[in-house]
């Protein structure tokens, strides 16, 4: 991250702690060396992020936050994200995008059109806390019950408690 945005630096630490509290299978930790990181967070403009993540360039014009991940089979192995700090100047909206994109990088890549309280709600929102449903989905995803590559029916069976 960038010391130009100390509030986002603090927020990133808070998001990582919340994800780690919800997880039984992974632990996120920050490293300051982008060369050794398997996930990079950019607080910048679309052009600068596009220089790092060329595969994302076609989608950056219409997105103020974006995540791009790389897979080996069904396993996410590395990636990057950005929060546009040039077109978006509202701190709460930046915090929202930081939380949404980082969380989506865990494998929750789709938005929701049916849960307005969710961090993943498709229309533009600037709330920057996880809703109860977000916490439940993250905890399920990062539980020993779910494996990369599980089918929809396998995941649904765990989510429904069967």
C-alpha positions, 0 to 999 in steps of 0.5 A: 500500500501507499503511505499517501493514504494512512487511513487505507493502510490502517484499514488494510490491516483491519481487513486482514485481521477480520479475514484471519479471524474468520478463517480456519485454513489460511492466514494472511500477512503483509509483506512490504516487498512486492517482489516476494508477495503473492498478492499485491495491493495498489492504491493508485490510478488505472494506468499505473495498475495496468502497467503492473497487471496488463491482463486487467487493462481491458476492464480498468476503464469502467472499474474503480476497484479491481482484482485479478488472480492467477490459478493453477487448476482450481487453486488461486496461486497469486494475484493483485488488486487496485483501488482507484485513488484518482477517479474516486476520492471518497475515503469510505468508498475507497475503504469499501473497494479495498475490502471488497476486492481483497475479499474477492481475491480469496475466491469470492469473485462474483458480486451479489444482486440480491443482498444490498447489505453485502460488501459484494452488492453489485450496485455502487455502495460505500459501506465498508463493513462485512455484513453477517452474510459476508462473514458467514460466506467467508467463514465457510469458504475458509473452513476445512469443509470447503476445498478448491474445485468443490462443485456448487452442490458440494458447497451448498450441502455445507452451507445448508448444514447437511 
